[in-house]
Amino acid sequence: QVQLVESGGGLVQAGGSLRLSCANSGSIFSIRALGWHRQAPGKQRELVASITSGGSTNYADSVKGRFTISRDNAKNTVYLQMNSLKPEDTAVYYCNAVTQTIARTIAYWGQGTQVTVSS
């Protein structure tokens, strides 16, 4: 089973930076994609960034040019570097992993880490 734990959230002023980390302490078999989502109070969870096993990346339009997703396969860790943060980036950020086998596809989620950006 994949087990994901996020860290690196906190309080930062607008224009500042944070780096989120997501470590997988469980199985690494069959992981096809890793990603970051966020959810603000009263709003739906939305995709922020994703990276496939082949290295292809995708970003939400709202974070393009400011956020960068990367991975360190040796450490089984995925990162989200967040620069030029804005108050609207305030949310709980969740790491997720998608596994794919011949039989099924399963998505795993971390517990979330709070990011708060002040004006």
C-alpha positions in Angstrom: 0.0 0.0 0.0 1.2 3.5 -0.8 1.5 5.8 2.3 1.9 9.5 1.7 3.0 12.1 4.2 3.1 15.8 3.4 5.3 18.4 5.1 6.5 22.0 4.6 3.4 24.0 4.9 3.1 27.1 7.0 2.5 30.9 7.1 4.2 33.1 4.6 3.8 36.7 3.4 2.6 37.4 -0.2 5.5 37.2 -2.6 7.3 34.6 -0.4 8.1 31.0 -1.1 7.5 27.6 0.4 8.6 24.1 -0.6 6.2 21.2 0.1 7.4 17.6 0.4 5.5 14.4 0.1 7.3 11.2 1.1 6.0 7.7 0.2 6.8 5.3 3.0 4.9 2.4 1.4 5.1 0.5 -1.8 6.6 2.0 -4.9 5.2 -0.6 -7.3 2.9 0.5 -10.1 2.9 4.3 -9.4 2.1 6.0 -12.6 1.6 9.6 -11.5 2.1 11.9 -8.6 0.4 15.2 -7.9 -0.6 18.0 -5.7 -4.1 19.2 -5.1 -5.4 22.0 -2.9 -8.7 22.8 -1.2 -9.7 26.1 0.3 -12.5 26.3 2.9 -15.9 26.0 1.2 -14.4 25.1 -2.2 -13.8 22.0 -4.2 -10.4 20.3 -4.2 -8.5 21.3 -7.4 -5.5 20.0 -9.2 -2.4 22.2 -8.8 0.3 20.1 -10.5 1.1 16.6 -11.5 4.0 14.6 -12.8 3.9 11.2 -14.5 6.3 8.3 -14.2 7.8 9.4 -17.5 8.5 12.9 -16.2 5.7 14.8 -18.0 4.3 17.7 -15.9 1.0 19.6 -15.8 0.0 22.7 -14.0 -3.1 24.6 -13.2 -3.2 27.9 -15.1 -3.3 29.8 -11.9 0.1 28.6 -10.8 2.0 28.3 -14.1 5.3 30.1 -13.9 5.2 30.2 -10.1 5.0 26.6 -8.9 7.3 23.7 -9.9 6.6 20.0 -9.3 9.6 17.6 -9.1 10.5 14.2 -7.8 13.5 12.4 -6.2 13.1 8.8 -7.1 16.0 7.8 -4.8 14.1 9.3 -1.8 10.6 8.3 -3.0 9.6 11.9 -2.6 7.7 14.5 -4.7 8.1 18.2 -4.1 6.1 21.3 -4.9 8.2 24.5 -5.0 5.9 27.5 -4.6 7.3 31.0 -5.4 5.6 34.4 -5.7 2.8 33.2 -3.4 -0.5 35.0 -3.4 -3.2 35.2 -0.7 -5.5 33.2 -3.1 -3.0 30.3 -2.8 -4.1 29.8 0.8 -5.5 26.2 1.1 -4.8 22.8 2.5 -2.5 21.1 0.0 -2.8 17.3 -0.5 -0.3 14.9 -2.2 -1.7 12.1 -4.2 -0.4 9.1 -6.1 -2.1 7.0 -8.8 -1.2 3.4 -9.2 -2.1 1.3 -12.3 -2.1 -2.4 -12.7 -3.6 -4.7 -15.3 -6.6 -5.1 -13.0 -7.2 -1.7 -11.5 -6.4 1.9 -10.9 -6.2 3.3 -7.3 -5.6 6.8 -6.0 -3.9 7.4 -2.7 -4.0 10.6 -0.7 -1.9 12.2 2.1 -3.3 13.9 5.1 -2.7 17.4 3.9 -0.6 20.4 4.9 -1.9 23.9 5.5 -0.5 26.8 3.5 -1.5 30.3 4.5 -0.4 33.4 2.6 -0.9 36.8 4.2 -1.1 40.2 2.5 
